[in-house]
């Protein structure tokens, strides 16, 4: 605990020093600052571009809509631009510190008493950050969706550098990284399983999302803990000016939301709920009595603006999946998160954010049987505190620094008998504990009109803590014939293993001309927690484990270079990025590993190296009637693990050499729009049995080399049409209809493959029963759907 206290005191002391300097420095310059909001709802807008025309420079609003510019006295023309909103041009006379709050109108609203700028958004060329993509929520809702449920994860899977494990899964893989190497945040709280219905849908309700940003590289020093990517999702704050209700009914689920002011322009709320109703339909079918599957989501958020210097936010999420089979077997899993945030302005130049986070992921398996009845519970919890500062000394220099600390609890399994005569005995695996801390500092600096940089350092400290008993093995790499030679018991809070690592980050942008730029980035990422799974597609019933004496932290170094070009007066964006990533201590498991309720799971760990490299192309149009993007990725990921696959390199099971995606929407009229998705990807690698051998009464399969085969190539076309009868009519009541077809040309994309005794079409065994055949499993054929949404 002394380490926590020292780091917190150091961080707060730095904040106090900057606050004093910012507030007492001689006034040779003045500061213009404020918040940027949506004019209709008073929602803060993040990442708005604030351009100072005379200086050919500017800043971007942060994730809370705050911006700050420190300039010499004088007259300036400012342009505020944001995708989906009408740009605003303002002329100001800066002769003192000035607070200027801006309210922006969306493209659909009528603009009054402000001047329109014909300047289009060109942040992709001007900003230093690369490998960062925003997910346009409004466009996601117009794109085709499985069973009519809009899903940002499905859209993310179509972006360059991102692949999926296959049809019907919410897992995504970024630049050769595994699914557990993605840090997914909702209002700054981590979500450990983003899937509903085993991956058919994600946990994010698109109706209440404000923004979603995916970082594939060039990750800011503020973030850490995963190797591959950051997905930062923010929910709406709630309309601070009028009460609104919305909802929708699709082929699969129904959802509703309510938002409005508590105190107008001061405090607001938003509540949202979503539930599937497949189980209600299944109850009406006699043969399916006692069998059902369902999921639900609940989101809530409160925000309170005391004054322009202090704002509070409280948000929460809870989601759950429940699957029952014949009243005999049940499994359920879900996430719960809570986030409290306090935004405080020490001065017009120093912005602080204090965050408290709670996150809990748990799952349960229960079997009702007189002889084999049991209940298995497992969970992972974390409690975090974050103190972040942003200092704006000038438009050419911004500094971010802070401290983050997380206490983690891992409960890998607790089995209790479910009945008096069951064969199961009460068994509980050892819980594990860890303390995860980091200090960071990062800067963005404009060195000249052409050259800008981002650079910084994150220093992370991870401690595996007691109480726990650690075993010593004669040969820990032998998961079959291991022998325990000793054990050491650690008391509560005692450090079992400690890992400290610097994580440098660097990015640079060189402006070739007004419409094109070159960018470069390097980042080192550390991951101290590991998903224990030997499944290609992560399922909820996998557990996490902290780095330990037998499990080293995973580490990745990534470099990327990119060319960015805007075309046709910034109507089109084009980018080409090439990357190379080298990863150490990548966690795999021994062949035929037993990870189910294994007290000695340490003997199953295998760690090695991975190399990933690729080329990503993106062409995107964000304005006009036609919007969307085309993306292509050429990539390769090889893994080398000692004792696995005879020590030879093998492709990762999510390696897809070629991937192409086309997502477009087109507004035919104010009432009708159409959208379509086409996706193609090389088949993913798999491991297949190639034979079998037997001795005595024991029979075992012989397998190909690890991931030695590939499934057939994947491709699919989806289309949708959106009808908005009340658009542009100025009515409070609005409703929208979406009609779509999933998998238009009925492509049978294999989800997985299995082997069985060779049979004829009627199920009769062919021959003597020794011949095997491979069978492909397909999920979806042509699926039409309809969704009705309303708002008032």
N, C-alpha and C positions, 0 to 999 in steps of 0.2 A: 504493500500500500504506500510505502514511502516513495516508490517510483512514480505512482500516480500523482501524489501531492506535489512532487518536485516539478513534473511536467506541466501540471495545471497552473501552478504558481508562475512558472516561467512564461507560459503562454499569456496569462492574464496580465503579467507585468509588461510584456511587449505591447499588448493592447493599450494599457494605460499610458505608456510612453508615447505611442503614436497618437493617442487621443490628445495628450497635452501638447505635443508638437503641432498637431493639426489645428488646435484651438488657440494657441498663443503665438504662433509664428507671425512675423511682421507681414502686413498686408500689402505685399508688392503685387499680388494677384488676387482675383476674386473667384469664387466658386459658384457655379450654376448646378443645381441638383434638384431632384424630384422623383416622383413616381409616374409611370406610364400605365394607363388603364384603358380598358374597353369602355367606350362611352355609354353603352347600353346597360351593362351589368356592374361596372366599377371593378371588374376583375383586373388584377395586375397582369401586364403582358411582359413575358420574359424574352430576352434576347432581341429586343427592339434596337435597330440601328440608329444611332444619333450621330449625324454627320455635320461637322463644322465646315461650311463651304470655303471660307477664306483660307483656312489652314490645310484643307485637303486631308483632314484627319477626323477622328471621332472615337466614340466609345459604344459599348453595347450594354443595355440594361441587364442586371443580374437576374437570378432565378426568382427574385421577389419584385421585379419591375423597377428597381431603383437604379438611377444613373447619377453620375457626378462628373463635372468638367471644371477644371481649374485653369483659368486663362488670364492673360493680361487685360487690363481695362480696355474697353472698346466696343464697337458695334459688330455684331456677328449675325449671320443668317444660318439657322439650324434647320436640318431636315430630319424628320422622324419617319422611318419607313419600316414596315413589317408585312410579311406575306399574308395576304388575305384582308389587309386593311388599307385604307386610303392614306397615302403619304401626306404629311403635314409640313409646311414650311413656315418658320417663325423668324422674325427679326427681333433681336433683343439688344438693349444697350446695357452692357455689363459695367456698372460703376459702383457696385457693392455686391456682397454675397446675395444670391438670388435663388429663391425657391420657385421652380416652374414645373407644375404637375400637368401632364398632357393626357387628354382623353382622345382616343382614336376610334374612328368609325369603320366598321367593316364595309366591304365592297357593296354589300346589299343595302346599306343605309344611305340616307340623304345627307350630304355634307353641308353645313351651314357655318358661315362666318370664319372659315379658315381657307387658306390658299392651297390648292392642289399642286403637288409637284409631279411631273411626269417621270421622275426618277424611279426606276425599278430597283428591286432589291438585288444587290450584287455582293452580299456578304461572303458567298462561297469563294469568290476571287480575292476579296480584300482581307478577310479574317485570317489570323495566323493558324488557327486550328485546322487540322485535316483529319481525315478518317472519322469525321463526325457527321451524322445524318439525322435530320429531323423527320419524324413520322407525321405527316399532315392528317390530323384527326378527321377533319371535314371530308377529305378525300377518301379516307378509309371507309367511311360510312356509305359512300357511293359505289365502292368496289364490290364485286361478288364475294359472298361469304358462305361458308358451309352451313346449310340449313338456315340461312338468313341472319346469322349472328356475327356482326362486325367484330373483327379481332385484330388488334395491332400486332400481335405476335406473328400471325399469318402474313401480315404485310412485311414485317421485319425479315421473315424468311425469304423474301423475294429481293432483298437489297444486295448489292454487290459485296462479296466477301462473307456472306452469310449463307449457310446451307441448313437443310432440315434432315431429320433421320428418315423421313418418308411421309406418306399420306397419313393424316389423322394424328399428328403429334405436335405438341407445342414446344418441343425441344428445339433449340437452335444452336448452331455451331459457328463460331466466328474465327476466321483466319487460322483454321487448323486446331482450334482449342476445343476441349470437351464441353458438354452442356453445363457441367458444374463450375466451369471457369468463367461464367458470366455473372457479374454482379447486377442483380435486378432490384431496383428500389422503387417503392411507391411512397411518395411524400417523405423521402429520405429513410424509410424503413425497409430492410431487406426482405425479399420474398424468396423462400427456398424451393417452392414447387409452384410453377406458374400454370399448371395444367388442371383442367376440369375434364371429367369423363375420359380419364386415361390419356389425355392429350388432344382430344378432339377440339377443345376450346381452351382459351387462356382465362386467367382469373381477372383480367382487366375488363371492366364494363366501359365500353367506348363512350357511352352517353355522358359520363361525368369526368372524362379526361380533358385536361387543359393542354398538356403537351407531352411528348415522348421524344427523347433524344438518345440515339445510339452512338457510343464511342467505340470504334474498332481499334484505335491506336491514338497516340498523342493524348493520352488520358491525363487530365490535370492532376497536380500533386495532392489535391484535396481528397482524391479517391484512391483506394487501394483494397487489397484483400482478395482479388481475383486476377487470373492471368490474362484473360482474353478480351473482355469487353465490359462496358458499363451501359446498362439501359436505365435511364432516369425518367421515371413517369411521375407526372404531377397531376393531381386532381383539381377540379374547379374549387374556388373559394366560396362560391354561392353568390347569387345576385344581391347586391347591397342596395338596390333601388326599387325593386318590385318583386312580388311573389310570383313564382312560376312553378308549374307542374308539367311533367313530361312522362311518357311511357311508351312501350311498344309491345307488340305480340308477334312472335315469329313462329316458324314451324317447330322450334325446339323449346323456346323459353319465353317468359314474360318478364318485364322489368318496369320499374317506375321510379321517379325521382321528384323531390320537392326541394325548392330553394327559395331564399328570400331574405329580406333584411330583418334583423333583430332591432337595430337602431339604424335608421337610414343613413347610408354613407359612412357608418361607423362600425357596425357589426353585422355579420350575416351568417347563414348556415346553409348546408346542403345535406340531404339524406337521399340515399339510393338503395334499391333492393332489386335483386334479380334471382329468378328461380326457374329451373327446368321443370317440365311436367310430363316427362316420359313415364315416370313411375305411376302417375295418375291414370295414364292410358293403359299401362300394363296391368293395373289392378282390375280392369274391366274384362280382361281375357282370362277365362277359367284355367287354362293350362299354365298360366304364368302366376298363379296365386302364390303369394309369398316371395315373388321375385321382382326386383325393381332397381332402378338406378336414377339418381338425382344429384343435383348440385344447387348451391345457392351462394350468393354474395351479398354482403351488407357493407356499405360505405357511409361514413359520416364525417363532417368537417365543420368546425366553428372558427371564425376569425374575428378579431376585435382590434380596431384601430383606435387606440387611446388618443394619440396625436401623431403628427408626422414623424416623431422620433421613436415611437414605441408601438409595435404591433405584435399580437399574439395569435397563434394558430394551434388548434387541437384537431387532429385527424385520426381516424381509426378505420381499420378494415378487418372483416371476418368472412371467411369463405370455407365451404365444406362440401365434400363429395361423400355420398353414401351408396353402397352397392350391396344388395341382399340377394341371396340365391336360395330359393325354396325354404325360407325360414331356418335353414340349417347353417348357413355361412353368411357372415357380414364383414365388410371392411369399410372403413371410412378414414378420411384424412383431410387436413385443412391447415390454413394459415391464419394467424391473428397478428395484427400489428397495431401499435399506437405511437403517435408522434406528437410531441409538444415542441413548439418553436417560438422563440422570442427574437424579433428583429429590433435592433436598437441602433440609432444613429448617435454616436458620440459627438460627431460634428458633421458638417456637410461633406467632409472628405473621408470619414471613417465609418464604415458600416460593419455591424457585428450581428452574427446569428448564433444563438444558443439553442441546441437541440437535445432533447431527451427522447430515446427510442426504446421501444419494447417490441420484440418479434418472437413468435412461437410457431413452430411447425410440428405437428404431431400426426401419428397415424395409429390405427387400431385394427387388429384382425381378431375375429371371434368365431369360433365353431361350436355349435350346439350339438353335442353328441354324448351319449351316456358313457362311452368308452374313451373317445378321443376329443372330448370337449376342452377348449382352452380359450383364454383371452390374452392377446399380446398387445402391449402398449409401448410406444416409443415416442420420444420427442427431442427437440432441440430448441433451447431458449437463449436469447441474448438480451442484455441490457446495455445501452450505449449512452454516452454523453459526448457531445461534439461542441467545440467552441471555435467558430470560424470568424475571421476578420478580413475585410477588404478595405484597402487604403488607396485613395485616388489622389496622388499628389499633383498629377498633370494629365492632360489627354494623351501624352506619350508614354506614361508609365503608370502601371497598376500593380499593387502588391497584395498577395493573399497569403495568410499564414494562420496556423491554428493547431489545435490538439484534438485527438479523438481517442476515446477509450471504450473498450467493449469487454464485458464479462460474459463468458459463454458457458452454458451447461449442456452436456450431451447425455441423454439417457437412451442407450442403444437397444434396450429390450427388457421388458418385465412380463414374464409369463405367469399367469394364475390359472389354476384348474377351474373349469366351468362345469361343475357337477361333483357329486360325492365319490363316484367310482371311476373317474377318469384316470388314464395312465400318466397324465402330466402332474408334475410336482411344482410347487411354487419355486420359481427360478428368476433371479434378477441379475443381469449383467452389470458389471461395475459402471456407475456413472462416471463421466469425465468432466473436467473443468479446465478453463483456460482464461487468461487475461491477454487481451490484444490491444496494443496501444500504438499511437503514431504521432509524431510531430511533423509538420510540413511547412514549407515556405515556397512560394512560386511567384514569378513576376512576368508581366507582359510589357515589352518595351519596344517603342518605335525608334529605330536608330536613324532612319532617313525616310525620304518620301517613298523609297522602294523596299527597304529592308526592315522587317519587324521580327521580333523573337518572343518566344515563351520559354522560360527555363525555371528550374526549381529542383528541390530535393525533398523527398519524403523519407523519414527514418522510422522504421517499424520495429517494434519489440513484442515478441510473442512468448508467453510463458504457459507451459502445461503445468497445471496445479493439482495437488492432492485435495481430498483424500483418494488414494488409489494404490493398489498393489501392482507393482511392475515385476514381471517374471523375466528371468534370465534363461536363455535356451542354449543347449549345446550346439545346435545348428538351426538358427531361426529361418534359414532359407529352405529347409526341408519341411514342407507342410504336412507330410504324411507320417514321418518317423521322428518328429521333433522330441526332444527330451528336456524337461525342466530341471535346471541345475541349481537355481536359487530364486529368491524373491525378496523384494524390498517394499515395505509399506511406507507410504508418505502420508503425513498428517494433513489436515485441512489447511489449505493455503500454502503448503510447502511446495517449492518449485521442483518439479520433476525434470523438466528440460526447458531450456531458454534459447531463443533464436533472435538475433538482432541483425538487421540488414538495411543498408542504404538503398534507396530507390530513386535514382536520378531520372529526370524528365527534361526533354529539350525539343523545341519545334521552331522552325523558321519559315518565313514567307518572303519571297523576292518578287516584287511586282514588275512584270515585264512591260506591261502597258496598262491602259485603263481597263482592259477587258480580259487580261490573262495574267497568271502568276505561276511560279514554281514554289513547291513546299517540300519540306523535309521534317521528319520527326524521329525521335528515338525515345523509348521508354523501357524501364525495367519494372516488372511487376512481381510481387511475391504473393503466394497463396498458402495460408497456414492451416486451412481446414480442407478435408478430403472427403469426397463422396464415395462410400463403400458400395460399389455396384459392379457386377460383371455383365450387365445388360446393355445392349446397344442403345435402346431407348430408355432413359431413366424413368423408372416407375416410382410411385410414392413410397414403396416399401423398401427403401434403401436408407441406410443410416450414414451419418457424418461422423468423422473422427478428427480430433486435433492432431497437429504435428507432435511427435513424441520421440522417445529414443529409437524407435523402430520405423518412424515415418518422418522423413525430412520434408521441410517446406518445398513446395514447387516454385520454380523461378523461371521467368521468361524475359528475354531481351528481344525487342522488336525494332527494326528500322523500316522506314517507309519513305518513298519519294513520290511526288505527285505533280501533275500538270492540270491546271484549272483554267477553263476558258468560258466566258459568257458570249452568247451569240445573239444577233438580231435585237440589239438594244436591251440586253439582259433578259430577253424572253426565254431563252434556252440556256441551260447550264450543262457543260460537259466537263468531265473529269476522268483522268487516268491515274491510277495509283498502283505502284508495285511495292511489295513488302517481303521481308524475310524475318522469320521468327525462330529463335533457338530456345528450346525449353529443357530444363534439367529437373530431375527427380519427379518426372511424370509417373503417376501412380497407376499401375495395372495390377492384375492378380495372377497367381499361378494358374496353370492349366487345371481345369476341374476344381477350382477353388471352392471351399465351403465358407460362405460369408453369412449364412443364416444362423443366427444365435450362436456364434462361435466365440467363446471366452478367450481363445488364443488366436484371434484374427491377425495378430502381428506376424504370425508365421505364413500368412497368405499374401502379404504385401510384396510387390515387386516394383522397383522404381528404376527408371532409365531416362533416355533422352528422346526428344522429338524435334524434327525440323519441319517448318512449314514455309512455303513461299508461293507467291501468286501475283497475278495481274488482274485489276478490277477496272472495268469501264462503266461509266454511268452517263446517260443523257437524260436530262429532266426538264420538264416545262411546268412552271408553277403559276402562270398567269394566263388569262384568256379562257375561252370556252373549252379548248382542248388542254387537259392537264394530265400529267403522269410521268412515267419514266420507263426507260429500257436499260437493263443492266446485264453485263456479262462478266463472269469470273472464270479464270483459268488458275487452278491451284493444285498443290500436291502436299500431302502430309505423311511423313514416314516416322515410325516409332521403333526404337531399339531398346529392348528390355533384356538384361541378362537372365538366362534360364528360361525365357519365354520364346517360343518359336525357334529353339536352338540358338538363341542369341542373334538371330538374323533379323534385319529390318523388315517391317511389315507395314502396310498402309493402315492408318487409323480407320476404325469402322464407320466413321462419318466422312471419310475422304471421297470427294466427288470431283473428278478432274475438270469437267465442264459444267457450267451452270448459266442458263439464260432465262431472263424474266422480262415480261412486258406487261405493264399495268397502266391502263388509260381510262380516263373519264371524259365525256364530251357532253356539254350542255346544248341539247337540241333546241330548247326554248326556255323561257322562264319557268316552265312547269315540268318539262321532261329532260332527263339526262340518262345517258347510258354508260356502262362501264364494263371492262373486260380484263381478265388476267390470263396470260399464257405463261406456263412455266415448263422448263426442260432441264434435266440434270442427268449426268452419268449415274448409273446404278451404284449403290454403295457396296463396299466389300463385306463379305460374310465368311464365316468358318463353317464348313460342311463335313459331316462324317463321310469317309471314303471306304470304309470297311468295318469289320469287327473281328474280334478274336475271343476265345473262351478258354478257360482252364477250370476244371472241376465244374462246380455249379455257377461259376461267375462268368458273366459275359460283359464285354466293354466295347465301345466304339473306337475306331481309329479315325482321326480327324486330319483334314488337310492342314497345310501350313496356316498360321493365324491369318485370318482374312484373305485366304487364298483365292476366293471366288467373288464374283460380283453379280448382284441382281440385275435384271434388265433395266435399260434406261427408263427414266421417269419423265412423263410429260402429260399435261392436262390443260384444258381450256374451260374457263368459267365466264359467264356473261350475266349482266343484271341491267335492269331498267328502273329508274326512280321517277315517281310521279308526285309532284308537289302542287296540289290544286289551289292552295291559298297563297302561293308565293307572290310577293310584291303587292299584296292587296291590303296591307296594313291592318290585318285582323289579329286579335289576340289568339284566337283558336287556329292552330295550324296542324295539319296532319300530312303524313307522307306514306306512300306505298312503294315498296320495293319488290319487284318480281325478278327472279333469277333462276338460272340453271347451273348446277355444279357438275363438272365433268361432262361437257356438252357432247363430245363424240364417244362417250362410254369407254374411255381408255381403262384397261385393267392393269393398274399399277400395283405390283406386288408389295405388300406390307412386310411380309417375312416369308420364310421357307422352312419346311420341315420334311423329314424322311419317314417313310412307312413301308410296310411289306407291300410288294407290288400287287395291285388288285385290278379287276376289270371294272367296267362302268357300273355293274350291279353290286360291287363290294366283295366279290368272291376272290379269294387268294389265288394267285397265279403260280403254278408250279409247286415246289416243295416248301415255299414260304421263306426261303433264304434270300431271294432276290429283293432288293430295295428300290424304291423310286422316290424322287423329290417332288414335293407338292408345294405350289405357291399359294399364299393366302392373300386375297384381295379384300379391300374394305368397301369401296363405294363404286356403284355404277352411276348412271345418270340420276341426279337428284334435283327435281324442281322445288322451289320454295317461294314463300311470300311472307313479307313482314309489313305490319302496319304500325306506324309511329305517330304519336300526337304530342302537342305542346300547347299550353295555354297559361 
